[in-house]
Amino acid sequence: MFRRTFWFSTGVAAGVWATTKVNRKLRQLTPESLAATAANKALDAGQRLKDRAVGFALDVRDNMAQREAELEEALGIHENPELAEPRRYAAIENNRSNPKYVEAPTYSYNRNEDH
């Protein structure tokens, strides 16, 4: 009697375990779950690619600055401290109060106008 109860309990436990595993796997294979998994993997891949691209850009910038310094030293070029910062020009504002404002000519693009 004890033997039958043991094997019955073991069978019930195995059935519950197998049912739980199968249901969990079925939930993972639903279209919504697959789409969410694919989206998460795409986001992770995009983030890794972005991190690598940023690292590459920083490496290029550092090596470019180093090479420019080497070339300046080899050619004997020394920057003028007054011109160390790059020059920035203010854009001329196109508004009617600006004396340099010129009204842009208007053209008619109606093909039927000349007929």
Backbone as numpy.savetxt, mean C-alpha at the origin, in Angstrom:
# Nx Ny Nz CAx CAy CAz Cx Cy Cz
-20.58 -55.72 31.32 -21.38 -54.53 31.32 -20.52 -53.27 31.32
-19.49 -53.28 32.14 -18.59 -52.14 32.21 -17.90 -51.93 30.86
-17.56 -53.02 30.20 -16.91 -52.95 28.90 -17.81 -52.27 27.87
-19.05 -52.65 27.83 -19.99 -52.06 26.87 -20.17 -50.57 27.15
-20.27 -50.17 28.38 -20.42 -48.77 28.74 -19.18 -47.98 28.33
-18.01 -48.54 28.55 -16.76 -47.89 28.16 -16.71 -47.66 26.66
-17.00 -48.69 25.88 -16.92 -48.56 24.43 -18.04 -47.67 23.89
-19.19 -47.71 24.52 -20.27 -46.82 24.11 -19.87 -45.36 24.35
-19.31 -45.09 25.54 -18.86 -43.72 25.86 -17.75 -43.27 24.93
-16.84 -44.18 24.62 -15.75 -43.86 23.70 -16.31 -43.54 22.32
-17.27 -44.29 21.84 -17.90 -44.05 20.55 -18.63 -42.72 20.51
-19.35 -42.39 21.60 -20.05 -41.12 21.67 -19.04 -39.96 21.63
-17.98 -40.08 22.40 -16.96 -39.03 22.43 -16.32 -38.86 21.05
-16.00 -39.97 20.40 -15.40 -39.90 19.06 -16.37 -39.27 18.07
-17.67 -39.60 18.18 -18.67 -39.02 17.30 -18.81 -37.52 17.50
-18.81 -37.08 18.75 -18.91 -35.64 19.04 -17.68 -34.91 18.51
-16.52 -35.51 18.75 -15.27 -34.90 18.27 -15.26 -34.79 16.75
-15.65 -35.88 16.06 -15.65 -35.88 14.59 -16.68 -34.89 14.06
-17.85 -34.83 14.67 -18.88 -33.90 14.23 -18.41 -32.46 14.39
-17.77 -32.17 15.51 -17.24 -30.82 15.74 -16.20 -30.45 14.70
-15.29 -31.39 14.40 -14.24 -31.13 13.41 -14.84 -30.88 12.02
-15.80 -31.70 11.64 -16.42 -31.57 10.32 -17.17 -30.24 10.21
-17.92 -29.87 11.24 -18.65 -28.60 11.21 -17.71 -27.41 11.15
-16.63 -27.50 11.88 -15.65 -26.41 11.85 -15.05 -26.26 10.45
-14.73 -27.40 9.82 -14.16 -27.37 8.47 -15.18 -26.85 7.45
-16.45 -27.25 7.61 -17.49 -26.76 6.71 -17.67 -25.25 6.83
-17.56 -24.72 8.06 -17.66 -23.27 8.24 -16.50 -22.55 7.58
-15.33 -23.18 7.57 -14.16 -22.56 6.94 -14.30 -22.53 5.42
-15.10 -23.43 4.87 -15.22 -23.54 3.42 -16.43 -22.81 2.86
-17.12 -22.02 3.65 -18.23 -21.23 3.13 -17.67 -20.10 2.28
-18.42 -19.60 1.31 -17.92 -18.52 0.46 -17.52 -17.28 1.25
-18.29 -16.93 2.28 -17.95 -15.74 3.07 -16.62 -15.93 3.79
-16.41 -17.12 4.35 -15.17 -17.38 5.07 -13.97 -17.40 4.12
-14.17 -18.01 2.95 -13.08 -18.04 1.96 -12.75 -16.63 1.47
-13.77 -15.80 1.27 -13.54 -14.42 0.83 -12.80 -13.63 1.90
-13.21 -13.82 3.16 -12.54 -13.11 4.25 -11.09 -13.55 4.37
-10.84 -14.84 4.23 -9.47 -15.35 4.31 -8.62 -14.79 3.17
-9.18 -14.78 1.96 -8.44 -14.25 0.81 -8.16 -12.76 0.99
-9.13 -12.02 1.50 -8.93 -10.58 1.72 -7.85 -10.34 2.76
-7.86 -11.11 3.84 -6.83 -10.95 4.87 -5.45 -11.26 4.33
-5.35 -12.32 3.53 -4.05 -12.67 2.95 -3.58 -11.60 1.97
-4.52 -11.03 1.21 -4.15 -9.97 0.27 -3.67 -8.73 1.02
-4.35 -8.39 2.11 -3.92 -7.23 2.91 -2.54 -7.46 3.51
-2.31 -8.67 4.01 -0.99 -8.98 4.58 0.10 -8.90 3.51
-0.19 -9.45 2.33 0.79 -9.40 1.24 1.05 -7.95 0.82
-0.01 -7.16 0.75 0.16 -5.74 0.39 0.99 -4.99 1.41
0.77 -5.28 2.68 1.53 -4.61 3.74 3.01 -5.01 3.68
3.27 -6.30 3.44 4.66 -6.75 3.31 5.33 -6.09 2.12
4.62 -6.00 1.00 5.17 -5.37 -0.20 5.44 -3.89 0.04
4.52 -3.22 0.72 4.69 -1.80 1.02 5.91 -1.60 1.93
6.06 -2.45 2.94 7.21 -2.33 3.84 8.52 -2.51 3.09
8.54 -3.48 2.17 9.75 -3.71 1.39 10.03 -2.54 0.46
8.99 -1.99 -0.14 9.18 -0.86 -1.07 9.70 0.36 -0.32
9.15 0.61 0.87 9.62 1.75 1.66 11.07 1.54 2.06
11.40 0.33 2.48 12.79 0.04 2.84 13.72 0.21 1.66
13.28 -0.24 0.48 14.09 -0.09 -0.73 14.29 1.38 -1.06
13.22 2.17 -0.96 13.32 3.60 -1.27 14.28 4.30 -0.31
14.21 3.95 0.96 15.14 4.55 1.93 16.58 4.15 1.64
16.80 2.89 1.26 18.15 2.45 0.91 18.67 3.19 -0.31
17.82 3.37 -1.31 18.22 4.10 -2.52 18.58 5.53 -2.17
17.75 6.17 -1.34 18.01 7.56 -0.96 19.34 7.69 -0.20
19.58 6.77 0.74 20.82 6.81 1.50 22.03 6.60 0.60
21.95 5.61 -0.29 23.07 5.34 -1.19 23.27 6.48 -2.18
22.20 7.12 -2.61 22.32 8.26 -3.52 23.04 9.41 -2.83
22.66 9.70 -1.58 23.32 10.78 -0.85 24.80 10.47 -0.62
25.09 9.21 -0.32 26.48 8.81 -0.11 27.28 8.96 -1.40
26.71 8.53 -2.51 27.42 8.63 -3.79 27.60 10.09 -4.20
26.61 10.94 -3.97 26.76 12.36 -4.27 27.88 12.97 -3.45
27.98 12.58 -2.18 29.06 13.10 -1.34 30.41 12.64 -1.87
30.49 11.38 -2.31 31.74 10.87 -2.86 32.12 11.63 -4.13
31.14 11.88 -5.00 31.43 12.61 -6.24 31.83 14.05 -5.96
31.14 14.70 -5.03 31.50 16.07 -4.68 32.92 16.14 -4.14
33.28 15.16 -3.33 34.64 15.14 -2.76 35.66 14.88 -3.86
35.35 13.94 -4.77 36.28 13.60 -5.85 36.45 14.77 -6.82
35.39 15.52 -7.07 35.46 16.63 -8.02 35.84 17.95 -7.36
35.93 17.96 -6.05 36.30 19.17 -5.34 35.18 20.19 -5.28
33.97 19.73 -5.36 32.82 20.63 -5.30 32.38 20.74 -3.85
32.31 21.96 -3.39 31.83 22.18 -2.02 30.65 23.14 -2.11
29.56 22.74 -1.49 28.34 23.55 -1.56 28.51 24.85 -0.80
27.92 25.88 -1.34 27.86 27.16 -0.66 26.85 27.01 0.48
27.22 27.32 1.73 26.27 27.14 2.83 25.00 27.96 2.68
25.08 29.07 1.94 23.89 29.88 1.74 22.89 29.17 0.82
23.38 28.31 -0.05 22.52 27.61 -1.00 22.31 26.15 -0.62
22.55 25.81 0.61 22.44 24.42 1.02 21.01 23.90 0.89
20.05 24.75 1.18 18.65 24.35 1.06 18.21 24.52 -0.40
17.43 23.60 -0.93 16.96 23.78 -2.30 16.02 24.98 -2.39
16.11 25.65 -3.50 15.27 26.84 -3.67 13.85 26.42 -3.98
12.95 27.14 -3.41 11.53 26.88 -3.64 10.91 28.18 -4.16
10.24 28.10 -5.27 9.60 29.25 -5.86 8.11 29.20 -5.58
7.59 30.31 -5.15 6.14 30.37 -4.92 5.44 30.41 -6.26
4.40 29.64 -6.36 3.63 29.62 -7.60 2.85 30.93 -7.72
2.77 31.44 -8.93 2.00 32.66 -9.16 0.54 32.30 -9.09
-0.16 32.94 -8.21 -1.57 32.63 -8.05 -2.35 33.21 -9.22
-3.23 32.42 -9.76 -4.06 32.87 -10.87 -5.39 33.35 -10.32
-5.38 34.57 -9.90 -6.65 35.18 -9.49 -6.72 36.57 -10.08
-7.88 37.11 -10.18 -8.08 38.37 -10.87 -7.43 39.56 -10.15
-7.14 39.43 -8.85 -6.52 40.53 -8.13 -5.01 40.59 -8.39
-4.44 39.54 -8.95 -3.02 39.50 -9.24 -2.78 40.27 -10.55
-1.85 41.23 -10.57 -1.61 42.00 -11.80 -1.05 41.14 -12.94
-0.45 39.99 -12.63 0.12 39.14 -13.67 -0.91 38.15 -14.21
-2.12 38.23 -13.73 -3.17 37.31 -14.16 -3.56 37.60 -15.60
-3.61 36.56 -16.41 -4.00 36.70 -17.80 -5.20 35.79 -18.02
-6.24 36.36 -18.56 -7.44 35.58 -18.83 -7.14 34.58 -19.94
-7.45 33.34 -19.71 -7.23 32.32 -20.73 -8.26 32.47 -21.83
-7.82 32.35 -23.08 -8.78 32.48 -24.18 -9.75 31.31 -24.16
-10.96 31.58 -24.56 -11.96 30.52 -24.61 -12.19 30.14 -26.06
-12.30 28.89 -26.30 -12.52 28.36 -27.63 -13.82 27.57 -27.63
-14.50 27.64 -28.73 -15.72 26.86 -28.87 -15.36 25.56 -29.57
-15.75 24.46 -28.99 -15.45 23.17 -29.56 -16.70 22.53 -30.16
-17.67 23.34 -30.52 -18.88 22.82 -31.13 -18.64 22.62 -32.60
-18.67 21.38 -33.07 -18.35 21.10 -34.46 -19.44 21.62 -35.40
-20.63 21.83 -34.92 -21.72 22.27 -35.77 -21.83 23.79 -35.85
-20.97 24.49 -35.18 -21.07 25.96 -35.12 -20.78 26.59 -36.46
-19.84 26.09 -37.25 -19.43 26.71 -38.51 -20.33 26.30 -39.68
-21.25 25.42 -39.50 -22.06 24.92 -40.61 -23.33 25.69 -40.77
